[in-house]
Amino acid sequence: MGNRPQVTVLGSLNMDISVTVPRLPAPGATVLGSAACFTPGGKGANQAVAAARLGAGVRMAGCVGDDDFGRQLLAALRAEDVDASHVRTVIGVPTGLAMISVDPAGENLITVAPGANHEVGAGEVTAAASRPDDVLVICAEIPVPAIKAALARARGVGARCVLNLAPAPAEAAAIVADGVDWLVVNETEAAAVLGRKVEGLADAGQAAAGLLAAGARHAVVTAGAHGAALASSTAADGAPLTIEAFRVEAVDTVGAGDTFVGALAVALAAGVPPGEAVRAAAAAGATAATRPGAQAGMPRPADILSVTGLTWSVR
């Protein structure tokens, strides 16, 4: 590989407040947990850190508040060599917060207070789309108009774009219908686009094919511990590809999906073929699940090799 792959992320930045609990609370229940842990997060920032640790040159576009949390999030990005010059500090609006409960099996329950992430607009879209040779990653913890504008700019210049519709907004189906280069969703998000339940790896393959018909050029549906499915309009036979999950001992699944997205973007930017890129992303996501924390648990190439046996294909 001659040149370092380049990735730009347009998305959210949150301070994560995590508590380990003996079980996830049912509606109306109170569960006592561990002391709260404050760590940098947000899907966009997580994806940026994941991509940087796996060999890409990364730029981040988004918004934080003019507060201590915002300053900590910016410092965390810079510590990972992520270019944060296009992250805008918004006066009078708090930085986004994510409240996370994690059980002993690594499953989680997350509530997000978007704060400054709701301020992402034309300036951030323009900054993110200013380098069409990058792979542009967009997460859905920002306003829908910004998502649509960024996708339109990417289509206009022929840029490669990975849209992670997480969480899936009410307009999810309409966003995909306008045309998406790479769409990455989990089972719940795929169901929101397709209007039907999606469960298990085989069903994920069928859903991925359905997402092509819905407007995606390449569609990835992740199915947690079962694996992931890829459908591509460029595939010779048109059949979905299912990729079994790497078997690992999960400690904390927070950030595993974001690691998958960041890793996929790096692999695509480096010219790795679609099927191999998704498998590499699955290995990165599985490795992240073996380590606590979101950004804290995101792997480097040596970690992926140690946990899954897969040699990261980007140098």
N, C-alpha and C positions, 0 to 999 in steps of 0.2 A: 504494500500500500504506500503510494508515494506521498500523498497529502493527508493531513489530519482531517478527519470528517468534521463537518460543521453543522451544528444544530442550534436552532433558535426556538425558545419556548415562550409562548404567550399564555399566561395563566395566573393562578392564584398563589398567594403567599400567606400562610397562617402560622400563628404560634399554636403548637399542639400542647394540650393539657391532658396528660395520660394518667389513668389510674388502673392498676391491676386489681381485678375483682375475682372472687371465688366462682361467680357465675354471672352471666349477663342479666341485667334486671328485666323482669316482665313489666308490662304496663301497670303503673300504679305502685310498683314495688320500690323499696329502698335497699340498696346493697352497700355494705361497708367495704372499702377497698384499701389499697396501699396509700402512702403519701403521694401527692400529685407530682408529676414530673413535667417540666416545661422544656420543650425541644422544638427546634425549627421544623416547619412542615408546610402544608399546602400542596395540592397536587402539582401545580406548575413548578414550584420551587423544588419539590421532590424529584420530578422528572428531569429538571435541569441538573441537579446534583448527581443523579444516577448516570446521566449521559456523560458528565464531566469525569466521573470516576472510571468510566469505561472507555475513555480515550478520545472523546470529542472536544473540540473547541465550542464552548456554549455561551450564548447570550440569553438573558432573561428579560422579558418585558411584562410589566404588571404594576400593581400599586400597593403601597403600605401606608399606614398612618404615621403621623409625626409624633411617635411615642417610643418608649423603650423597646417594646416588642418589635416595632418596625426596624429600629436600628440594629437589633440583634439578628433579625432575619437577613438584612443586607450584609452584615458582617459574616454570617454563616455562608452566604453565597460567595463572597469574595475569598473566604478561606478555602473554598473548593475551586478557585480560579474561574469562577463563572463571572462573565461580564454583566454587572448589575447596573450599568449606566443608563439603561432604559427602564428601570424601575422607578416610578414616580412616587414621591412622598406627598400625600394629600393632607392638607391642613384641616383640622377640625373633624376628622373621621378616624375612628380607631382601626388599628390593624386587625385583620381577620383572626378569628380564634376557632380552633377545633377541639371539642371536648370528646375524649376517647376513653372508652372502657374496654379492657382486654381481659379475656378469661384464660384459665390455665392451658387450654388447647390452642391458644393463639387467635381465636376468633374475636371480632371486635364489633363495637357499636359506636358510631361516630355522629355527632351533631356539630354543624358548622355555623358560626356567626360570621357572615362574609365580610362585614366592615368595609375596608377600603377596596376590597376586590370588586365591589359593585361600582367603583368609579372607573374601571378600565374602559377606555373609549378610543376615539380616533387617533390620538397621539400614540398610544401603545400599539394599535393595529398597524399604523404606518411604520413605526420603528421595527416591529417584528417582521414585516413583509418587505423590508428594504433590501434584503440580500436574497434574491431568488435562488441562488445556488445552494443555500442551506436547506436542510430538511426542517420544516416548520412544524412544531408540535403545539396543538391547541387543546387545553383542557376546558371542561364545562363549568368550572367554579367561577366563571366571569359572566357578564351579561350576554344574553343571546344576540343582541345587535352587534356586539364586538366579535362574537364567534362568526356570524354570518358575513360581516365585513372582511374579516381576515381570510375566510374561505374564498370569498369572491376575488380578493386581491391575489391569492395564491393561484386560483384558476386562471386569472387574467395574464399572469406572467409564466404560467406553466411550471410553477414551483411544486416540489413534492411536499405533501402535507399529511401529517398524522393527526387525526381528530380523535381524542379520547372523550366520548360523550359520558363523562362521569362527573357528577350525577346526570342522568338523562333528563333534560328539561321537558316541559309539556310540548314544546315545538320540535322534539327530536326527529320525528318522522319527516317533517317538512325540511329540516336542515339537511338530512341525508338525501332527500329527493332533489335538492338543488345540485347535488354532485359532490362527492367526497373522494379524494385520492385513496387514502388509507383510513379506515374506520376501525377503532378498537373499542370493544364494549364487553362487559361481563354478561352473564345470563339474564340478570334483572334488567340491564340497560338494553340488551337485544330485544327483550320482551316489550319494552316501552316503545321501541321503534316499530316492531312487527305487529304489535297488538295481540300477541299470544304468548303462552307460557313457554319458557325455554329452560330445560333442565337436563344436565348430563352431557357427556362429551359427544355422543351420537347426535343428540338434538342440537348441540352447538354447531355441528357441521351443517345440519340442515338450515339452521338460522343464519349461518354465514352465507350460504347460497342465497337465502332470501334477502339478505342485506345487499347483495349485488343487484338483485332485481329492484331493490328499493332506491338505489342510486349510488352505491359505493363501487369503486373500481377494484379495491381489495378490502376484504372484511375479515377481521379477526374477532372471534368470540372466545373469551377465556372462561373456563369452567372450574376455577379453583383447583382443588387437589386432584381433579380428574385430568386436567390438561388444557389444551387450547385447539381451536379449529381455524383454518384459513381457507377462504374461498377467494379466487382471483380471476378477474376477467381475462387475464393473459395466460391462464393455464391451458395447456394443449387440449386436455380432455374435459375441462370445466368442472371436474369433480372436486369437492372440498377435501382438504388434507387435514387429518386429525393427528395431533401430537400429544402423546401420553405425557403426563406430568412426571417430573423428576421426583423420586421418592426421597423425602427429607423429613427430619423431625422438626415440625413447625413450633416456633417459640412465640412469634408475633407476626401476624399477617399484615399489620399496618405498614403501608409503603411498598408491599410486594407488587401490587398492580401498577403503581407508579414506576417502580424499577423496571417492570416488563415494558412499559411504554417508552421510557428513556432508552433502554437497551435496544429496543426495536428501531428507534430513530437512529441510533449510532450505527447499527448494522446496515440499515438502508443507506445512510449517508456514505458508508464505506463501500457500497456496491455489492453487498452480500445478497444472493438470490432470496426471493421471498420466503420459501419454505425453510431455508437454513436460518434466515433472520428471525423468524418466529420461534424456531427451536432454541436459538441462542437467547432470545428474550425470555423464554420459559425457564431456561437454566438460571438466568440472572434473577428472575422473580422468585424462584424456588430458594435460591441462596439467601435472598433478603429475608425470607420467612423464617430462617434459622437463627436470626439475630434480632435482639430487641430494638425498638425504635424505628422511626421512619427514615429520615436521612442518616441517622447514626448507624442503621443496619444495612445501608446500601453497599453492595459489594464492589470490589475491584477484581480484575481478571484472575488473579491468583486465588481469590476466595471462591470464585465460580468453579475453577478447576478442582480445588480441594473438596468442595461439597458435592459437586455433580459429576466430576470427571470430564466435563466439557472444556476444551481449550477455546477461550474467547478468540474470535476470529479477527478482531480489530487490534492492530498494533499502534 
